[in-house]
Amino acid sequence: MSVSRRPTGFLSVAASLVLAGAVHAQPSADQVLTELGFSADEKQRVLQGEFVTAKIGAVSDRDLSFAVAFLVKAPPDQLSKSVVDGALLAADPQVKEHGKLTPAGSLEDFSGLSVTEDEARALLSAEPGDGMNRSTAEHASFKSLRGASATVAREQLQRMLLARYQAYRSSGLTGIAPYDRGGGRVSDVASDLTKASQSATALQKNMPALYKVLFDYPKATLPGMQENFLWVKSVIRDKPTYVLAHLFAAGDGEARAVVRREYYVSTGYNAEQSAAGFMPVAGGTIVLCMSHAFTDQVAGSGGSMKRSIGSRVMAGQMKEIFEKGRKSIEH
């Protein structure tokens, strides 16, 4: 269902309550939802386990954005640890393989990543453009291997993913190489993720140290911050998609804020960043998640309609994943 209220009001009130951690005595879910501006019908739906979605403003002409609120019968700390540990991956039917990355990173970290003959041909034959997200140098390295075996293509993919992980781990946003779109055009992932971070104004107000991490990682950190790095292979619309993700979380009192940043995505979309607040209430936790996914496919002529449709589709897919993840956590 859609929430018929101003998106900015919904987000500013919700995020302020979630991230401030100001509620010391455990309130009822009804009290919290009233503070967030939900109608009686909307509150009842959330309390019955339904998901409530809201529109949020796009930060660029490539942005598919949405927000969702729901109730989970588990404490914020448990939820935070589960998300950072990658528990939601098991709830996503598109995910086929995944693994954790060690601090320094090594090719061994990607030992569980497989590449079929068909996938190898796609990797080796791709040209600069909108189909495959790679830098100019990355395209050249794969092009030099055309005609090679799937094993060789897999090894090159592993080297590329490792190099991107190590660049991000050492330099953060400034270490993300732009995607070569051909004809001298590039897609600047770091710029889009910066804009998504700038839109997290409630986080800036209530948890400024975590907000600073969004921009200045790895120089910026904070005591007690949990983090994890993952690689993921998904099949989205019949296309293998290789993703590098950074998950990190911090707390204020019993409340928690969690960020998932996909700083490399091989195809389909460019990058994604979601920020979630976990607010303790009697009987569980209210989760508020705000997400921005970037794709060149919704830019240009007719972009507004494409973004509207894409955001609804993405919100629907994420609700299915959240529902499966919620069931696994509650049981």
Contacts in CASP RR format, 6 or more apart in sequence:
PFRMAT RR
TARGET T0000
AUTHOR 0000-0000-0000
METHOD contacts of the structure
MODEL  1
MSVSRRPTGFLSVAASLVLAGAVHAQPSADQVLTELGFSADEKQRVLQGE
FVTAKIGAVSDRDLSFAVAFLVKAPPDQLSKSVVDGALLAADPQVKEHGK
LTPAGSLEDFSGLSVTEDEARALLSAEPGDGMNRSTAEHASFKSLRGASA
TVAREQLQRMLLARYQAYRSSGLTGIAPYDRGGGRVSDVASDLTKASQSA
TALQKNMPALYKVLFDYPKATLPGMQENFLWVKSVIRDKPTYVLAHLFAA
GDGEARAVVRREYYVSTGYNAEQSAAGFMPVAGGTIVLCMSHAFTDQVAG
SGGSMKRSIGSRVMAGQMKEIFEKGRKSIEH
1 42 0 8 1.000
1 45 0 8 1.000
1 50 0 8 1.000
1 52 0 8 1.000
1 53 0 8 1.000
2 53 0 8 1.000
2 54 0 8 1.000
2 55 0 8 1.000
3 10 0 8 1.000
3 38 0 8 1.000
3 42 0 8 1.000
3 52 0 8 1.000
3 53 0 8 1.000
3 54 0 8 1.000
5 37 0 8 1.000
5 54 0 8 1.000
7 54 0 8 1.000
7 55 0 8 1.000
7 56 0 8 1.000
7 57 0 8 1.000
7 67 0 8 1.000
10 36 0 8 1.000
10 37 0 8 1.000
10 54 0 8 1.000
10 67 0 8 1.000
11 54 0 8 1.000
11 56 0 8 1.000
11 67 0 8 1.000
11 202 0 8 1.000
11 290 0 8 1.000
12 201 0 8 1.000
12 202 0 8 1.000
13 35 0 8 1.000
13 36 0 8 1.000
13 37 0 8 1.000
14 36 0 8 1.000
14 67 0 8 1.000
14 69 0 8 1.000
14 288 0 8 1.000
15 200 0 8 1.000
15 202 0 8 1.000
15 203 0 8 1.000
15 206 0 8 1.000
15 277 0 8 1.000
15 288 0 8 1.000
15 290 0 8 1.000
16 202 0 8 1.000
16 205 0 8 1.000
16 206 0 8 1.000
17 23 0 8 1.000
17 32 0 8 1.000
17 35 0 8 1.000
17 36 0 8 1.000
17 279 0 8 1.000
18 255 0 8 1.000
18 257 0 8 1.000
18 277 0 8 1.000
18 278 0 8 1.000
18 279 0 8 1.000
18 286 0 8 1.000
18 288 0 8 1.000
19 202 0 8 1.000
19 203 0 8 1.000
19 205 0 8 1.000
19 206 0 8 1.000
19 207 0 8 1.000
19 252 0 8 1.000
19 255 0 8 1.000
19 257 0 8 1.000
19 277 0 8 1.000
20 206 0 8 1.000
20 252 0 8 1.000
20 255 0 8 1.000
21 206 0 8 1.000
21 252 0 8 1.000
21 253 0 8 1.000
21 254 0 8 1.000
21 255 0 8 1.000
21 279 0 8 1.000
23 32 0 8 1.000
23 279 0 8 1.000
23 280 0 8 1.000
26 280 0 8 1.000
26 281 0 8 1.000
26 282 0 8 1.000
27 281 0 8 1.000
27 282 0 8 1.000
28 281 0 8 1.000
28 282 0 8 1.000
29 43 0 8 1.000
29 46 0 8 1.000
29 47 0 8 1.000
29 71 0 8 1.000
29 281 0 8 1.000
29 282 0 8 1.000
29 283 0 8 1.000
29 284 0 8 1.000
29 286 0 8 1.000
30 43 0 8 1.000
30 47 0 8 1.000
31 281 0 8 1.000
32 279 0 8 1.000
32 281 0 8 1.000
32 286 0 8 1.000
33 42 0 8 1.000
33 43 0 8 1.000
33 46 0 8 1.000
33 47 0 8 1.000
33 286 0 8 1.000
34 43 0 8 1.000
36 69 0 8 1.000
38 46 0 8 1.000
38 52 0 8 1.000
42 52 0 8 1.000
45 52 0 8 1.000
46 52 0 8 1.000
46 69 0 8 1.000
46 70 0 8 1.000
46 71 0 8 1.000
46 286 0 8 1.000
47 71 0 8 1.000
49 70 0 8 1.000
49 71 0 8 1.000
50 70 0 8 1.000
51 68 0 8 1.000
51 69 0 8 1.000
51 70 0 8 1.000
51 319 0 8 1.000
51 322 0 8 1.000
51 323 0 8 1.000
52 68 0 8 1.000
52 69 0 8 1.000
52 70 0 8 1.000
53 66 0 8 1.000
53 67 0 8 1.000
53 68 0 8 1.000
53 69 0 8 1.000
53 315 0 8 1.000
53 316 0 8 1.000
53 319 0 8 1.000
54 66 0 8 1.000
54 67 0 8 1.000
54 68 0 8 1.000
54 69 0 8 1.000
55 65 0 8 1.000
55 66 0 8 1.000
55 67 0 8 1.000
55 311 0 8 1.000
56 65 0 8 1.000
56 66 0 8 1.000
56 67 0 8 1.000
56 199 0 8 1.000
56 290 0 8 1.000
57 63 0 8 1.000
57 65 0 8 1.000
57 199 0 8 1.000
58 64 0 8 1.000
58 65 0 8 1.000
58 292 0 8 1.000
58 307 0 8 1.000
59 65 0 8 1.000
59 192 0 8 1.000
59 195 0 8 1.000
59 196 0 8 1.000
59 198 0 8 1.000
59 199 0 8 1.000
59 292 0 8 1.000
60 192 0 8 1.000
60 195 0 8 1.000
60 294 0 8 1.000
61 298 0 8 1.000
61 299 0 8 1.000
61 300 0 8 1.000
61 303 0 8 1.000
61 307 0 8 1.000
62 187 0 8 1.000
62 192 0 8 1.000
62 270 0 8 1.000
62 294 0 8 1.000
62 295 0 8 1.000
62 296 0 8 1.000
62 298 0 8 1.000
62 299 0 8 1.000
63 192 0 8 1.000
63 195 0 8 1.000
63 196 0 8 1.000
63 292 0 8 1.000
63 293 0 8 1.000
63 294 0 8 1.000
63 298 0 8 1.000
63 307 0 8 1.000
64 269 0 8 1.000
64 292 0 8 1.000
64 293 0 8 1.000
64 294 0 8 1.000
64 295 0 8 1.000
64 298 0 8 1.000
64 307 0 8 1.000
64 310 0 8 1.000
64 311 0 8 1.000
64 314 0 8 1.000
65 290 0 8 1.000
65 291 0 8 1.000
65 292 0 8 1.000
65 293 0 8 1.000
65 311 0 8 1.000
66 290 0 8 1.000
66 291 0 8 1.000
66 311 0 8 1.000
66 312 0 8 1.000
66 314 0 8 1.000
66 315 0 8 1.000
66 318 0 8 1.000
67 288 0 8 1.000
67 289 0 8 1.000
67 290 0 8 1.000
67 291 0 8 1.000
68 287 0 8 1.000
68 288 0 8 1.000
68 289 0 8 1.000
68 315 0 8 1.000
68 318 0 8 1.000
68 319 0 8 1.000
68 322 0 8 1.000
69 286 0 8 1.000
69 287 0 8 1.000
69 288 0 8 1.000
69 289 0 8 1.000
70 286 0 8 1.000
70 287 0 8 1.000
70 322 0 8 1.000
70 326 0 8 1.000
71 281 0 8 1.000
71 284 0 8 1.000
71 285 0 8 1.000
71 286 0 8 1.000
71 287 0 8 1.000
72 79 0 8 1.000
72 284 0 8 1.000
72 285 0 8 1.000
72 287 0 8 1.000
72 326 0 8 1.000
72 329 0 8 1.000
72 330 0 8 1.000
73 283 0 8 1.000
73 284 0 8 1.000
73 330 0 8 1.000
74 284 0 8 1.000
74 285 0 8 1.000
74 329 0 8 1.000
74 330 0 8 1.000
75 254 0 8 1.000
75 280 0 8 1.000
75 284 0 8 1.000
75 285 0 8 1.000
76 254 0 8 1.000
76 255 0 8 1.000
76 256 0 8 1.000
76 278 0 8 1.000
76 279 0 8 1.000
76 280 0 8 1.000
76 285 0 8 1.000
77 254 0 8 1.000
77 256 0 8 1.000
78 329 0 8 1.000
79 256 0 8 1.000
79 258 0 8 1.000
79 278 0 8 1.000
79 285 0 8 1.000
79 287 0 8 1.000
79 329 0 8 1.000
80 226 0 8 1.000
80 249 0 8 1.000
80 251 0 8 1.000
80 256 0 8 1.000
80 258 0 8 1.000
80 278 0 8 1.000
81 226 0 8 1.000
82 88 0 8 1.000
82 329 0 8 1.000
83 247 0 8 1.000
83 249 0 8 1.000
83 258 0 8 1.000
83 260 0 8 1.000
83 276 0 8 1.000
84 226 0 8 1.000
84 227 0 8 1.000
84 228 0 8 1.000
84 247 0 8 1.000
84 248 0 8 1.000
84 249 0 8 1.000
84 258 0 8 1.000
85 228 0 8 1.000
86 98 0 8 1.000
86 228 0 8 1.000
86 230 0 8 1.000
86 247 0 8 1.000
87 325 0 8 1.000
87 328 0 8 1.000
87 329 0 8 1.000
88 321 0 8 1.000
88 322 0 8 1.000
88 325 0 8 1.000
89 95 0 8 1.000
89 98 0 8 1.000
89 230 0 8 1.000
89 232 0 8 1.000
90 325 0 8 1.000
90 328 0 8 1.000
91 321 0 8 1.000
91 322 0 8 1.000
91 323 0 8 1.000
91 324 0 8 1.000
91 325 0 8 1.000
91 328 0 8 1.000
92 234 0 8 1.000
92 321 0 8 1.000
92 324 0 8 1.000
94 234 0 8 1.000
94 235 0 8 1.000
94 236 0 8 1.000
94 241 0 8 1.000
95 232 0 8 1.000
95 233 0 8 1.000
95 234 0 8 1.000
96 233 0 8 1.000
96 234 0 8 1.000
96 235 0 8 1.000
96 240 0 8 1.000
97 112 0 8 1.000
97 113 0 8 1.000
97 114 0 8 1.000
97 232 0 8 1.000
97 233 0 8 1.000
98 230 0 8 1.000
98 231 0 8 1.000
98 232 0 8 1.000
98 233 0 8 1.000
99 109 0 8 1.000
99 112 0 8 1.000
99 230 0 8 1.000
99 231 0 8 1.000
99 232 0 8 1.000
100 109 0 8 1.000
100 228 0 8 1.000
100 229 0 8 1.000
100 230 0 8 1.000
101 109 0 8 1.000
101 165 0 8 1.000
101 229 0 8 1.000
101 230 0 8 1.000
101 231 0 8 1.000
102 109 0 8 1.000
103 169 0 8 1.000
104 166 0 8 1.000
105 162 0 8 1.000
105 165 0 8 1.000
105 166 0 8 1.000
105 169 0 8 1.000
106 162 0 8 1.000
107 155 0 8 1.000
107 158 0 8 1.000
107 159 0 8 1.000
107 162 0 8 1.000
109 162 0 8 1.000
109 231 0 8 1.000
110 158 0 8 1.000
110 161 0 8 1.000
110 162 0 8 1.000
110 231 0 8 1.000
113 154 0 8 1.000
113 157 0 8 1.000
113 158 0 8 1.000
113 161 0 8 1.000
113 231 0 8 1.000
113 233 0 8 1.000
113 242 0 8 1.000
114 154 0 8 1.000
114 233 0 8 1.000
115 123 0 8 1.000
115 150 0 8 1.000
115 153 0 8 1.000
115 154 0 8 1.000
115 157 0 8 1.000
115 240 0 8 1.000
116 150 0 8 1.000
117 150 0 8 1.000
119 150 0 8 1.000
119 153 0 8 1.000
119 240 0 8 1.000
120 148 0 8 1.000
120 149 0 8 1.000
120 150 0 8 1.000
120 152 0 8 1.000
120 153 0 8 1.000
120 154 0 8 1.000
122 132 0 8 1.000
122 240 0 8 1.000
123 132 0 8 1.000
123 142 0 8 1.000
123 153 0 8 1.000
123 156 0 8 1.000
123 157 0 8 1.000
124 142 0 8 1.000
124 143 0 8 1.000
124 145 0 8 1.000
124 146 0 8 1.000
124 147 0 8 1.000
124 148 0 8 1.000
124 153 0 8 1.000
125 146 0 8 1.000
126 132 0 8 1.000
126 134 0 8 1.000
126 139 0 8 1.000
126 142 0 8 1.000
127 139 0 8 1.000
127 182 0 8 1.000
128 134 0 8 1.000
128 136 0 8 1.000
128 139 0 8 1.000
128 180 0 8 1.000
128 181 0 8 1.000
128 182 0 8 1.000
128 183 0 8 1.000
129 179 0 8 1.000
129 180 0 8 1.000
129 181 0 8 1.000
129 182 0 8 1.000
130 181 0 8 1.000
130 296 0 8 1.000
130 297 0 8 1.000
131 267 0 8 1.000
131 268 0 8 1.000
132 139 0 8 1.000
132 266 0 8 1.000
132 267 0 8 1.000
133 179 0 8 1.000
133 187 0 8 1.000
133 264 0 8 1.000
133 265 0 8 1.000
133 266 0 8 1.000
133 267 0 8 1.000
133 268 0 8 1.000
133 270 0 8 1.000
134 142 0 8 1.000
134 160 0 8 1.000
134 179 0 8 1.000
134 180 0 8 1.000
134 266 0 8 1.000
135 177 0 8 1.000
135 178 0 8 1.000
135 179 0 8 1.000
135 180 0 8 1.000
136 180 0 8 1.000
137 177 0 8 1.000
138 160 0 8 1.000
138 177 0 8 1.000
138 180 0 8 1.000
139 180 0 8 1.000
141 156 0 8 1.000
141 160 0 8 1.000
142 153 0 8 1.000
142 156 0 8 1.000
145 152 0 8 1.000
145 153 0 8 1.000
145 156 0 8 1.000
157 242 0 8 1.000
161 231 0 8 1.000
161 242 0 8 1.000
161 244 0 8 1.000
161 264 0 8 1.000
164 176 0 8 1.000
164 177 0 8 1.000
164 244 0 8 1.000
164 263 0 8 1.000
164 264 0 8 1.000
165 229 0 8 1.000
165 231 0 8 1.000
165 244 0 8 1.000
167 175 0 8 1.000
167 176 0 8 1.000
167 177 0 8 1.000
168 175 0 8 1.000
168 176 0 8 1.000
168 244 0 8 1.000
168 246 0 8 1.000
168 263 0 8 1.000
168 264 0 8 1.000
169 218 0 8 1.000
169 229 0 8 1.000
170 218 0 8 1.000
171 218 0 8 1.000
172 217 0 8 1.000
172 218 0 8 1.000
172 263 0 8 1.000
173 190 0 8 1.000
173 193 0 8 1.000
173 194 0 8 1.000
173 215 0 8 1.000
173 217 0 8 1.000
173 263 0 8 1.000
174 190 0 8 1.000
175 190 0 8 1.000
176 189 0 8 1.000
176 190 0 8 1.000
176 193 0 8 1.000
176 263 0 8 1.000
176 264 0 8 1.000
178 186 0 8 1.000
178 187 0 8 1.000
178 188 0 8 1.000
178 189 0 8 1.000
178 190 0 8 1.000
179 186 0 8 1.000
179 187 0 8 1.000
179 189 0 8 1.000
179 270 0 8 1.000
180 186 0 8 1.000
181 187 0 8 1.000
181 296 0 8 1.000
187 270 0 8 1.000
187 296 0 8 1.000
189 263 0 8 1.000
189 264 0 8 1.000
189 270 0 8 1.000
189 271 0 8 1.000
189 294 0 8 1.000
192 270 0 8 1.000
192 271 0 8 1.000
192 292 0 8 1.000
192 294 0 8 1.000
193 261 0 8 1.000
193 263 0 8 1.000
193 271 0 8 1.000
193 273 0 8 1.000
193 294 0 8 1.000
194 215 0 8 1.000
196 273 0 8 1.000
196 292 0 8 1.000
196 294 0 8 1.000
197 211 0 8 1.000
197 214 0 8 1.000
197 215 0 8 1.000
197 273 0 8 1.000
199 292 0 8 1.000
200 211 0 8 1.000
200 214 0 8 1.000
200 275 0 8 1.000
200 290 0 8 1.000
203 210 0 8 1.000
203 211 0 8 1.000
203 214 0 8 1.000
203 257 0 8 1.000
203 275 0 8 1.000
204 211 0 8 1.000
206 252 0 8 1.000
207 250 0 8 1.000
207 251 0 8 1.000
207 252 0 8 1.000
207 257 0 8 1.000
209 220 0 8 1.000
209 222 0 8 1.000
209 250 0 8 1.000
210 222 0 8 1.000
210 225 0 8 1.000
210 250 0 8 1.000
210 257 0 8 1.000
210 259 0 8 1.000
212 220 0 8 1.000
213 220 0 8 1.000
213 221 0 8 1.000
213 222 0 8 1.000
213 225 0 8 1.000
213 248 0 8 1.000
213 259 0 8 1.000
214 259 0 8 1.000
217 246 0 8 1.000
217 248 0 8 1.000
222 250 0 8 1.000
224 250 0 8 1.000
225 248 0 8 1.000
225 249 0 8 1.000
225 250 0 8 1.000
226 248 0 8 1.000
226 249 0 8 1.000
226 250 0 8 1.000
227 246 0 8 1.000
227 247 0 8 1.000
227 248 0 8 1.000
227 249 0 8 1.000
228 246 0 8 1.000
228 247 0 8 1.000
228 248 0 8 1.000
229 244 0 8 1.000
229 245 0 8 1.000
229 246 0 8 1.000
229 247 0 8 1.000
230 244 0 8 1.000
230 245 0 8 1.000
230 247 0 8 1.000
231 242 0 8 1.000
231 243 0 8 1.000
231 244 0 8 1.000
231 245 0 8 1.000
232 242 0 8 1.000
232 243 0 8 1.000
232 244 0 8 1.000
232 245 0 8 1.000
233 240 0 8 1.000
233 241 0 8 1.000
233 242 0 8 1.000
233 243 0 8 1.000
234 240 0 8 1.000
234 241 0 8 1.000
234 243 0 8 1.000
235 241 0 8 1.000
236 268 0 8 1.000
237 268 0 8 1.000
239 267 0 8 1.000
239 268 0 8 1.000
240 266 0 8 1.000
240 267 0 8 1.000
241 265 0 8 1.000
241 266 0 8 1.000
241 267 0 8 1.000
241 268 0 8 1.000
242 264 0 8 1.000
242 265 0 8 1.000
242 266 0 8 1.000
243 262 0 8 1.000
243 264 0 8 1.000
243 265 0 8 1.000
243 266 0 8 1.000
244 262 0 8 1.000
244 263 0 8 1.000
244 264 0 8 1.000
245 260 0 8 1.000
245 261 0 8 1.000
245 262 0 8 1.000
245 263 0 8 1.000
246 259 0 8 1.000
246 260 0 8 1.000
246 261 0 8 1.000
246 263 0 8 1.000
247 258 0 8 1.000
247 259 0 8 1.000
247 260 0 8 1.000
247 261 0 8 1.000
248 258 0 8 1.000
248 259 0 8 1.000
249 256 0 8 1.000
249 257 0 8 1.000
249 258 0 8 1.000
249 259 0 8 1.000
250 256 0 8 1.000
250 257 0 8 1.000
251 257 0 8 1.000
254 280 0 8 1.000
255 277 0 8 1.000
255 278 0 8 1.000
255 279 0 8 1.000
255 280 0 8 1.000
256 277 0 8 1.000
256 278 0 8 1.000
257 275 0 8 1.000
257 276 0 8 1.000
257 277 0 8 1.000
257 278 0 8 1.000
258 275 0 8 1.000
258 276 0 8 1.000
258 277 0 8 1.000
258 278 0 8 1.000
259 273 0 8 1.000
259 274 0 8 1.000
259 275 0 8 1.000
259 276 0 8 1.000
260 272 0 8 1.000
260 273 0 8 1.000
260 274 0 8 1.000
260 276 0 8 1.000
261 271 0 8 1.000
261 272 0 8 1.000
261 273 0 8 1.000
262 271 0 8 1.000
262 272 0 8 1.000
262 273 0 8 1.000
263 271 0 8 1.000
264 271 0 8 1.000
265 271 0 8 1.000
265 272 0 8 1.000
268 295 0 8 1.000
268 297 0 8 1.000
269 293 0 8 1.000
269 294 0 8 1.000
269 295 0 8 1.000
269 297 0 8 1.000
270 294 0 8 1.000
270 295 0 8 1.000
270 296 0 8 1.000
271 293 0 8 1.000
271 294 0 8 1.000
272 291 0 8 1.000
272 292 0 8 1.000
272 293 0 8 1.000
272 294 0 8 1.000
273 291 0 8 1.000
273 292 0 8 1.000
274 289 0 8 1.000
274 290 0 8 1.000
274 291 0 8 1.000
274 292 0 8 1.000
275 289 0 8 1.000
275 290 0 8 1.000
275 291 0 8 1.000
276 287 0 8 1.000
276 288 0 8 1.000
276 289 0 8 1.000
276 290 0 8 1.000
277 287 0 8 1.000
277 288 0 8 1.000
277 289 0 8 1.000
278 285 0 8 1.000
278 286 0 8 1.000
278 287 0 8 1.000
279 285 0 8 1.000
279 286 0 8 1.000
279 287 0 8 1.000
279 288 0 8 1.000
287 322 0 8 1.000
289 318 0 8 1.000
289 322 0 8 1.000
291 314 0 8 1.000
291 318 0 8 1.000
293 314 0 8 1.000
297 306 0 8 1.000
298 306 0 8 1.000
298 307 0 8 1.000
298 310 0 8 1.000
END
